Amino acid sequence: MKTPKHATHATYLKVPGILISQYANYLKVPGIFISQYASYLKVPGILISQYASYLKVPGILISQYATYLKVPGILITQYAAYLKVPGILISQYATYLKVPGILITQYAAYLKVPGILISQYATYLKVPGILITQYAAYLKVPGIFISQYANYLKVPGILITQYAAYLKVPGILISQHTTYLKVPTIFIS
């Protein structure tokens, strides 16, 4: 897979996949677009914006005002515990949530509710899900591993690291050096 020699922004990527860039609104490549200008995006995909509550485009809406959203999608807010709208609830109080969804909390290790568990103690988790931790390199549990030491991981999954360019494991590589990646994957720069 060959990429432009000096491509430093996802807008220049020619590889289809998940593109994350502050210039996503200018992207012509299909994929998941994440931008601070998502409210102005005309491209279909996942729109993440601080103005998500005003979005009229279907997709995943992430907003601090998610509790007021009337648009269907994934609602992410620190007040998720009070949400009555179905979706993915992300809250520091997720352990107290009674609403089904994806629970993200620093106390995920103690969660007994099924879902995606994100915790700095993920290595101790016994509950199946997506484990995100800075110690992911030591994880023996299958899932999505996000770590600054991801280049040492031997476990298959989604590896996110600033050294992704050196990764030999297949997965989704997120790196500031993606232009140097030789591994077939989704490039995020």
C-alpha positions in Angstrom: 0.0 0.0 0.0 1.6 3.3 -1.0 0.8 6.7 0.3 1.9 10.2 -0.7 5.4 10.9 0.5 4.6 14.0 2.5 0.9 13.4 3.4 0.4 14.5 6.9 -3.4 15.0 6.9 -6.1 12.4 6.3 -7.5 14.7 3.6 -4.7 13.5 1.3 -5.3 9.8 2.0 -6.3 7.7 -1.0 -7.0 4.7 1.1 -10.7 4.0 1.9 -11.4 3.5 5.6 -11.9 5.5 8.7 -10.6 9.0 8.3 -10.2 11.2 11.3 -9.2 14.8 10.6 -9.9 18.3 11.5 -10.3 18.8 7.7 -12.8 16.0 7.4 -15.4 18.3 5.9 -13.2 18.6 2.8 -12.7 14.9 2.4 -13.9 13.2 -0.7 -13.0 9.7 0.5 -15.8 7.6 1.9 -15.5 6.6 5.6 -16.2 7.9 9.1 -15.7 11.6 9.4 -14.8 13.3 12.6 -14.6 17.0 12.6 -15.1 20.1 14.7 -17.1 21.4 11.7 -19.2 18.2 11.5 -22.4 20.3 11.7 -21.6 21.6 8.3 -20.7 18.2 6.8 -22.7 17.1 3.8 -20.8 13.8 3.6 -22.6 10.8 5.1 -20.8 9.2 8.0 -20.3 9.6 11.7 -20.6 13.2 12.7 -19.0 14.3 16.0 -19.5 17.9 16.9 -19.9 20.2 19.9 -22.9 21.5 18.0 -24.3 18.0 17.5 -27.6 19.1 19.1 -28.2 21.2 16.0 -27.2 18.6 13.5 -29.9 17.6 10.9 -27.7 15.0 9.3 -28.3 11.4 10.4 -25.3 9.7 12.2 -23.7 9.4 15.6 -24.2 12.6 17.5 -21.8 13.4 20.3 -22.6 16.4 22.3 -22.4 17.9 25.8 -26.0 18.7 25.2 -26.9 15.1 24.2 -29.7 15.0 26.8 -31.6 17.5 24.7 -31.0 15.7 21.4 -34.1 14.7 19.4 -32.1 13.1 16.6 -31.6 9.3 16.8 -28.0 8.2 17.2 -25.4 7.6 19.9 -25.7 10.0 22.7 -22.5 10.7 24.7 -22.7 13.0 27.7 -21.6 13.3 31.3 -25.2 13.3 32.2 -25.9 10.0 30.5 -27.1 8.5 33.7 -30.2 10.7 33.4 -30.8 10.0 29.7 -34.0 8.4 28.8 -33.1 8.1 25.1 -31.7 4.7 23.9 -28.1 4.7 22.6 -24.6 4.5 23.8 -24.3 6.1 27.2 -20.9 7.3 28.3 -20.6 8.6 31.9 -18.4 8.7 34.9 -21.4 7.4 36.7 -21.9 4.5 34.3 -21.8 2.1 37.2 -25.1 3.5 38.3 -26.7 3.4 34.9 -29.9 1.3 34.5 -30.2 2.1 30.8 -28.9 -0.5 28.3 -26.0 0.6 26.2 -22.2 0.9 26.2 -20.9 1.8 29.6 -17.6 3.7 29.8 -16.2 4.5 33.2 -13.0 4.5 35.2 -14.7 2.0 37.5 -15.4 -0.4 34.6 -13.5 -3.1 36.4 -16.3 -3.3 38.9 -19.1 -3.2 36.4 -21.4 -6.2 36.2 -23.4 -4.8 33.3 -22.6 -6.2 29.8 -21.2 -3.7 27.3 -17.9 -2.0 26.3 -15.8 -1.6 29.3 -13.1 1.1 29.2 -10.8 1.3 32.2 -7.2 1.9 33.3 -7.6 -1.3 35.2 -8.8 -3.2 32.1 -6.1 -5.8 32.7 -8.0 -7.0 35.7 -11.4 -7.1 34.0 -13.1 -10.5 33.8 -16.1 -9.1 31.8 -16.0 -9.5 28.0 -15.9 -6.3 26.0 -13.5 -3.7 24.6 -10.6 -3.1 26.9 -8.7 0.2 26.6 -5.7 0.7 28.8 -2.2 2.0 28.8 -1.1 -1.5 29.8 -2.8 -3.1 26.9 0.6 -4.6 25.9 0.2 -7.0 28.8 -3.4 -7.9 28.1 -4.2 -11.5 27.4 -7.9 -10.8 26.9 -9.3 -10.6 23.3 -10.7 -7.2 22.4 -9.7 -3.8 21.1 -6.4 -2.7 22.6 -5.4 0.9 22.8 -1.9 1.5 24.1 1.1 3.7 23.7 3.0 0.4 23.7 0.8 -1.1 21.1 3.8 -1.8 18.8 4.7 -4.5 21.2 1.3 -6.2 21.2 1.1 -9.7 20.0 -2.7 -9.9 20.5 -4.9 -9.2 17.4 -7.2 -6.2 17.7 -7.3 -2.5 17.0 -4.0 -0.9 17.9 -3.8 2.8 18.5 -0.3 4.3 19.1 1.9 7.1 18.1 4.3 4.4 16.9 1.7 2.7 14.7 4.1 3.1 11.7 6.2 0.3 13.2 3.4 -2.1 13.9 3.5 -5.5 12.3 0.1 -6.6 13.7 -2.9 -6.1 11.4 -5.6 -3.8 12.7 -6.6 -0.1 12.8 -3.5 2.0 13.2 -3.8 5.5 14.3 -0.6 7.5 14.2 1.0 10.8 13.4 3.3 8.8 11.2 0.7 7.0 9.2 2.3 8.1 5.9 5.0 5.6 6.6 2.7 2.6 7.3 3.3 -0.4 5.2 0.6 -2.5 6.9 -2.8 -2.8 5.1 -5.2 -1.0 7.4 -7.3 2.1 8.1 -5.2 5.2 8.1 -5.8 8.0 10.5 -3.6 11.0 10.5 
